Amino acid sequence: MNYQLYYIGRNLLIFFCGLAFLISGCPGKQNIKKIAHTGLCTQHLENTEAAFKGAIENGSDGIETDVRFTKDGIPVTWHDSDIKYTDGTSLVVSDATYAELSSKPIVNPINGEEAYLCTLERYYEICRESSMICFLDLKGDWSYDNVKTVMEMGARIYNLDMIIPQSSDVENIKKVRELYPDQRIMLTYGRLQFEKGLDYTVCFEYGFDIDCDYTVANKKMIKEFRDKGLQFGVFTCNTKLSQAYACYLGIDYMESDV
């Protein structure tokens, strides 16, 4: 497939359908849950306490965050495998202890505020205070013990009904399904997964919802999930046009940076 031509066609569809819905006032928008992607990351450093609190102040229904484990087994909210610090050093999350990783401020190109690594425990506490939906993106290779640590912490601090683990690594979320057969779980399905031919129908076998790049999502996919009683989310809708297109699609969750 010529993906360049494919995305040109998709962008044209998004423009015209989004524009039509934007003009009509985006009917059904009130039924879509808005999820802040890594918190309010356009105003604060992503995946930090300030970003999570900013998302709540911005009126989000939920907050997506990335989760990794430190060398000493502490789940923290961080996207990349390493962290860069203001003193010019960097540390790999999985190779350092939480005490080492949180001992100094992180480089913050967003607003220059002093920012430190946030734990998953603190994220849960913040979400609990405002009844936020929790999208947990499981980064790296997860063990069964990793899954149990995160889910047991969620049950103790918050509510598993409000927590939705997700990953582009199918093996990670299969482990969650084995341990928590009734848990709502999502497959993260972006352009990379689409272009590599990852078959999203694995969701139907294991009962996974999907969090899909909005430029890949279409009405046919959504109907397939609806027919299976599964939910559909899209990411990352940062413009009024892309948000209107999400309304046109009729999805359940919409991730946004704004």
C-alpha positions as CSV (number, residue, x, y, z in Angstrom):
1,M,0.0,0.0,0.0
2,N,1.2,3.5,-0.8
3,Y,0.7,5.1,2.7
4,Q,1.5,8.6,1.5
5,L,-1.5,8.5,-0.9
6,Y,-3.6,6.7,1.8
7,Y,-3.0,9.5,4.3
8,I,-3.7,12.2,1.8
9,G,-7.1,10.6,1.2
10,R,-7.7,10.2,4.9
11,N,-6.8,13.9,5.6
12,L,-9.2,15.0,2.9
13,L,-12.0,12.9,4.5
14,I,-11.1,14.3,7.9
15,F,-11.3,17.8,6.6
16,F,-14.7,17.5,4.9
17,C,-16.4,15.4,7.5
18,G,-14.9,17.4,10.3
19,L,-15.9,20.7,8.7
20,A,-19.4,19.5,8.2
21,F,-19.7,18.5,11.9
22,L,-18.0,21.6,13.0
23,I,-20.6,23.7,11.2
24,S,-23.4,21.6,12.6
25,G,-22.2,22.0,16.2
26,C,-20.7,18.5,16.7
27,P,-23.9,16.6,17.7
28,G,-23.2,13.9,20.2
29,K,-20.0,15.6,21.5
30,Q,-21.4,15.6,25.1
31,N,-21.4,11.8,25.0
32,I,-17.6,11.6,24.3
33,K,-15.3,11.5,27.3
34,K,-12.3,13.8,26.9
35,I,-9.0,12.3,28.1
36,A,-6.0,14.5,28.7
37,H,-3.1,13.0,26.9
38,T,-0.3,12.8,29.5
39,G,-2.1,15.5,31.4
40,L,-2.4,19.1,30.1
41,C,0.9,18.7,28.3
42,T,0.7,21.9,26.3
43,Q,1.0,23.9,29.4
44,H,3.0,21.7,31.8
45,L,5.6,19.0,31.4
46,E,3.9,15.8,30.4
47,N,3.2,13.0,32.9
48,T,4.0,15.3,35.9
49,E,1.8,16.2,38.9
50,A,1.3,19.7,37.5
51,A,0.1,18.3,34.1
52,F,-2.3,16.0,35.9
53,K,-3.8,18.8,38.0
54,G,-3.9,21.1,35.0
55,A,-6.0,18.5,33.1
56,I,-8.5,18.5,35.9
57,E,-8.7,22.3,35.9
58,N,-9.1,22.2,32.1
59,G,-12.3,20.1,32.5
60,S,-11.1,16.7,31.3
61,D,-13.0,13.6,32.1
62,G,-9.9,11.5,32.4
63,I,-6.1,11.5,32.2
64,E,-3.8,9.3,30.1
65,T,-0.4,8.5,31.5
66,D,2.6,6.3,30.7
67,V,3.8,3.9,33.3
68,R,7.3,2.4,33.7
69,F,9.0,0.6,36.6
70,T,12.2,1.8,38.3
71,K,15.0,-0.6,39.2
72,D,13.6,-1.0,42.7
73,G,10.1,-1.8,41.5
74,I,8.3,1.6,41.8
75,P,5.8,2.4,39.1
76,V,6.3,5.9,37.8
77,T,4.6,8.1,35.2
78,W,7.1,8.6,32.4
79,H,7.0,8.0,28.6
80,D,10.6,7.6,27.5
81,S,13.0,5.0,28.6
82,D,15.3,7.7,30.0
83,I,15.0,11.0,31.8
84,K,17.1,14.1,31.1
85,Y,17.9,16.4,34.0
86,T,18.6,20.1,34.3
87,D,22.2,19.4,35.4
88,G,22.9,17.8,32.0
89,T,22.8,14.2,33.2
90,S,20.3,11.5,32.2
91,L,19.2,8.2,33.8
92,V,17.5,5.1,32.3
93,V,14.3,4.5,34.3
94,S,14.7,0.8,34.6
95,D,18.4,1.0,35.6
96,A,18.0,3.5,38.5
97,T,16.2,3.6,41.8
98,Y,13.2,5.9,42.5
99,A,15.4,7.8,45.0
100,E,18.0,8.4,42.2
101,L,15.4,9.3,39.6
102,S,13.5,11.8,41.7
103,S,16.5,13.4,43.4
104,K,16.8,16.3,40.9
105,P,14.6,18.4,38.5
106,I,13.8,17.2,35.0
107,V,14.4,19.3,31.9
108,N,11.2,21.2,31.2
109,P,10.9,22.8,27.8
110,I,7.2,23.6,28.2
111,N,7.2,26.3,30.8
112,G,10.5,26.1,32.7
113,E,8.9,25.2,36.0
114,E,10.8,23.0,38.3
115,A,9.5,19.5,37.7
116,Y,10.2,16.1,39.3
117,L,9.3,12.5,38.5
118,C,5.8,11.5,39.6
119,T,4.8,8.1,41.0
120,L,1.8,6.2,39.8
121,E,0.6,6.3,43.4
122,R,0.4,10.1,43.3
123,Y,-1.3,10.0,39.9
124,Y,-4.0,7.7,41.4
125,E,-4.5,10.0,44.3
126,I,-5.0,13.0,42.0
127,C,-7.4,11.1,39.8
128,R,-9.4,9.9,42.8
129,E,-9.9,13.5,44.1
130,S,-11.8,14.4,40.9
131,S,-13.2,11.0,39.8
132,M,-10.9,10.9,36.7
133,I,-10.9,8.0,34.2
134,C,-7.4,6.6,34.2
135,F,-5.8,5.5,30.9
136,L,-2.6,3.6,31.8
137,D,-0.2,3.1,28.9
138,L,2.0,0.2,29.9
139,K,5.5,1.0,28.6
140,G,8.2,-1.6,28.1
141,D,7.9,-5.3,28.7
142,W,5.7,-6.1,31.6
143,S,5.7,-9.1,33.9
144,Y,2.7,-10.5,35.7
145,D,4.2,-9.0,38.9
146,N,4.3,-5.6,37.3
147,V,0.6,-6.0,36.4
148,K,-0.4,-7.1,39.9
149,T,1.5,-4.2,41.5
150,V,-0.2,-1.5,39.4
151,M,-3.7,-3.0,39.6
152,E,-3.5,-3.8,43.3
153,M,-2.4,-0.3,43.9
154,G,-5.2,1.0,41.8
155,A,-7.8,-1.0,43.8
156,R,-6.3,0.1,47.1
157,I,-6.0,3.8,46.3
158,Y,-8.8,4.4,43.8
159,N,-11.2,2.1,41.9
160,L,-10.5,-0.5,39.2
161,D,-13.7,0.4,37.4
162,M,-12.1,3.8,36.7
163,I,-8.8,2.3,35.4
164,I,-8.2,1.2,31.8
165,P,-4.8,-0.4,31.2
166,Q,-3.6,-0.1,27.6
167,S,-0.6,-0.9,25.4
168,S,0.5,-1.3,21.8
169,D,2.3,-4.4,23.0
170,V,-0.4,-7.1,22.9
171,E,1.5,-9.4,25.2
172,N,1.3,-6.7,28.0
173,I,-2.4,-6.5,27.9
174,K,-2.9,-10.2,27.5
175,K,-1.2,-10.5,30.9
176,V,-3.7,-8.1,32.3
177,R,-6.6,-10.1,30.8
178,E,-5.3,-13.3,32.3
179,L,-5.0,-11.8,35.8
180,Y,-8.1,-9.6,35.6
181,P,-10.7,-11.3,33.3
182,D,-13.4,-8.6,33.9
183,Q,-11.1,-5.6,33.6
184,R,-11.7,-3.0,30.8
185,I,-8.5,-3.0,28.7
186,M,-7.5,-1.2,25.5
187,L,-5.2,-2.0,22.6
188,T,-3.2,1.1,21.5
189,Y,-3.4,1.1,17.8
190,G,-1.5,3.9,16.0
191,R,-0.1,4.4,12.5
192,L,2.9,2.2,13.3
193,Q,0.7,-0.8,14.2
194,F,-1.5,-0.1,11.2
195,E,1.4,0.0,8.8
196,K,2.9,-3.1,10.3
197,G,-0.3,-4.9,9.7
198,L,-1.1,-5.6,13.4
199,D,-4.6,-7.2,13.2
200,Y,-6.8,-5.3,15.6
201,T,-9.3,-8.1,15.6
202,V,-7.2,-9.6,18.4
203,C,-9.4,-7.3,20.5
204,F,-12.4,-9.4,19.7
205,E,-10.7,-12.6,20.8
206,Y,-9.6,-11.1,24.2
207,G,-12.3,-8.5,24.8
208,F,-10.1,-5.5,24.4
209,D,-11.4,-2.0,23.6
210,I,-9.2,0.1,21.3
211,D,-7.5,3.4,21.5
212,C,-6.8,4.3,17.9
213,D,-5.0,7.0,16.0
214,Y,-7.9,9.2,14.6
215,T,-6.3,9.3,11.2
216,V,-6.6,5.5,11.0
217,A,-10.0,5.1,12.6
218,N,-13.1,4.7,10.4
219,K,-16.8,4.0,10.8
220,K,-16.4,0.4,9.7
221,M,-13.9,-0.3,12.5
222,I,-16.2,1.4,15.0
223,K,-19.2,-0.7,14.0
224,E,-17.1,-3.9,14.4
225,F,-16.3,-2.9,18.0
226,R,-19.9,-1.7,18.7
227,D,-21.2,-5.1,17.5
228,K,-18.9,-6.8,20.0
229,G,-20.0,-4.6,22.8
230,L,-16.5,-3.0,23.0
231,Q,-15.6,0.7,23.3
232,F,-13.6,2.9,20.9
233,G,-11.3,5.8,21.7
234,V,-9.2,7.9,19.4
235,F,-5.9,10.0,19.8
236,T,-4.6,12.6,19.6
237,C,-7.2,15.3,18.6
238,N,-5.6,18.7,19.1
239,T,-7.5,20.8,16.6
240,K,-11.2,21.8,16.4
241,L,-11.3,20.0,13.0
242,S,-9.9,16.7,14.3
243,Q,-12.2,16.9,17.4
244,A,-15.2,17.5,15.1
245,Y,-14.1,14.4,13.0
246,A,-14.1,12.4,16.2
247,C,-17.7,13.5,16.8
248,Y,-18.5,12.4,13.3
249,L,-17.0,9.0,14.0
250,G,-19.2,8.7,17.1
251,I,-16.5,7.4,19.5
252,D,-16.5,6.9,23.3
253,Y,-13.2,8.5,24.3
254,M,-11.2,11.3,22.7
255,E,-7.6,12.0,23.8
256,S,-6.2,15.5,23.4
257,D,-3.2,17.5,24.4
258,V,-5.3,20.7,24.7
